[in-house]
Amino acid sequence: MSLSIGEAAARSGVPAKTIRYYEQIGLIGEAARAANQYRSYSERDVAMLRFIGRARRLGFSIVDLRTLVALFGDRARASRDVKRLATQHLAQIERKLAELHSLRDALADLVDRCNGDHRPDCPIIDELAEPAPAAARAA
């Protein structure tokens, strides 16, 4: 069965523009072309797009997707390789969550210290206007 890019997008949940991008960067192979030169996709292509779409929704990077796609296609793969990649990604997510919690706590503190009244004094503005520490400026 031959599917247009729109049909492949609908069935996979990956937008047509993203499918074209994945082809451009070589994440997926170039689509076959029908006689009219339109892209043509198979059910196997749709399954791969679905796989990639799910991995993207879990936050895997394009670099990680390349590895996952290779592992997906390798029936002799070791599951430890897949687990290692997923474990590394999970650790990145945990670090980001810790950073977000720290940001939330800092902002919540500023919000709590601000009176939010008619006066111009505002600890939020004061904090944002402070010069950055030397370490932050160097980064």
C-alpha positions in Angstrom: 0.0 0.0 0.0 1.3 3.4 -1.0 0.5 6.4 1.2 0.9 10.1 0.6 2.8 12.2 3.1 -0.4 13.5 4.5 -1.7 10.0 5.0 1.6 8.9 6.6 1.5 11.9 8.8 -2.1 11.2 9.9 -1.4 7.5 10.6 1.9 8.1 12.4 1.1 11.3 14.3 4.2 13.0 12.9 3.5 16.2 11.0 4.3 16.2 7.3 6.8 19.0 7.8 8.6 17.0 10.4 8.7 13.9 8.1 10.4 16.0 5.4 12.9 17.3 8.0 13.7 13.7 9.2 14.3 12.8 5.5 16.5 15.9 5.0 18.7 15.1 8.0 18.9 11.4 7.1 17.1 10.1 10.2 14.8 8.2 7.9 15.4 7.2 4.3 14.2 9.2 1.4 10.6 8.3 0.6 9.9 6.4 -2.6 8.5 8.6 -5.4 5.3 7.9 -7.2 5.0 8.4 -10.9 3.8 12.0 -10.2 7.0 12.5 -8.1 5.0 12.8 -4.9 6.5 11.1 -1.8 5.1 7.6 -1.2 5.2 5.8 2.1 4.6 2.2 3.1 3.1 0.8 6.3 6.7 0.0 7.4 7.6 3.7 6.9 4.6 4.7 9.0 5.7 2.2 11.8 9.1 3.8 11.8 7.6 7.3 12.0 5.4 6.2 14.9 8.4 4.8 16.7 10.4 8.0 16.2 7.3 10.1 17.2 7.0 8.2 20.5 10.7 8.6 21.2 10.5 12.3 20.5 7.5 12.7 22.8 9.7 11.1 25.5 12.2 13.8 24.8 15.0 11.9 23.1 17.3 14.1 21.1 17.9 13.7 17.3 21.3 12.3 18.2 19.7 9.7 20.5 17.0 9.0 17.8 19.7 8.0 15.4 21.0 5.5 17.9 17.5 4.3 18.7 16.6 3.9 15.0 19.8 1.9 14.5 19.0 -0.3 17.5 15.4 -0.7 16.4 16.6 -2.1 13.1 19.2 -4.3 14.6 17.6 -7.6 15.6 20.9 -8.7 17.1 21.0 -5.7 19.4 21.6 -6.1 23.1 18.9 -4.7 25.3 21.5 -3.3 27.6 22.4 -0.9 24.8 18.9 0.4 24.7 18.6 0.5 28.5 21.9 2.5 28.7 20.6 5.1 26.3 17.3 5.4 28.1 19.0 5.5 31.5 21.2 8.4 30.3 18.2 10.2 29.0 16.3 9.6 32.3 19.3 11.1 34.2 19.2 14.2 31.9 15.5 14.6 32.7 16.1 14.2 36.4 18.8 17.0 36.2 16.4 19.3 34.3 13.7 18.6 36.9 16.1 19.5 39.7 16.9 22.8 37.9 13.2 23.5 37.4 12.5 22.9 41.0 15.3 25.2 42.0 13.9 27.9 39.6 10.4 27.4 41.0 11.6 27.8 44.6 13.6 31.0 43.8 10.7 32.5 41.9 8.2 31.5 44.6 10.4 33.2 47.2 10.5 36.4 45.2 6.7 36.3 44.7 6.2 35.8 48.4 8.5 38.7 49.3 6.7 41.1 46.9 3.9 43.1 48.5 2.1 43.4 45.2 0.6 46.8 46.3 0.6 50.3 44.8 4.1 51.1 45.9 7.0 50.9 43.4 9.2 48.7 45.8 9.4 45.2 44.3 11.9 42.5 45.3 11.3 40.8 42.0 12.5 43.8 40.0 15.4 44.4 42.5 16.6 40.8 42.1 16.4 40.9 38.3 18.3 44.2 38.2 21.2 42.9 40.3 24.5 42.4 38.5 25.1 38.7 37.7 27.7 37.0 39.8 31.1 36.6 38.1 30.6 32.9 37.6 27.3 33.5 35.8 28.8 36.2 33.5 31.6 33.8 32.5 29.2 31.1 31.4 
